[in-house]
């Protein structure tokens, strides 16, 4: 079972996993090789959980990863530079993840790139997303548009009595009941001040997030 942590402990805790006996045997047998090149080659060829390489995550071996009830296997990612260095915190990991996702725009073969936040799709539905994809690939979408927050054709939020599936000759529009995805809790002043101070807001602004006023 995983133990819940206080927010400050969780946020400041190094994002670091521990290797077990199986991982140790992999590295020990490799480092006892006759040459550095054979050591590096041996480490490189190790097959780790979820397709990671040995220098990308700890632990590497499923045998060293206790399965946490409701959370899956225990595994922590290293920095993506082959150094086996841990992220200093989950905030640093988040920054790296955002930049990595944004870098997809520059991948070879990428024709168009759009990023959508979950809350945007919840609020606005899939109409804009489908329109962007259709224009990018030159194919008109034929799937149902899902309105966010149960909006009708005029953008008006409907009542429960008006929540019906509307069908026209051109397209079916499926309207969804507004759902509460998560229970929002009141955030402490200390939490907001800490995040405002230590989050990489220059990176967060790239995807539309900004510091919160106290």
WOFENJO-V503334 format. One line per field, one symbol per residue. burial: # if it has 16 or more other ideal C-beta (glycine too) atoms within 10 Angstrom, else .. Layout:
burial: ???
This chain:
burial: ..........#...#.#.##..#..##..#........#..##..#.#...#.########..##........##.###......##.#.######.#.........................###..##..........#...####.##......#..............#.#..................##...#...##..........
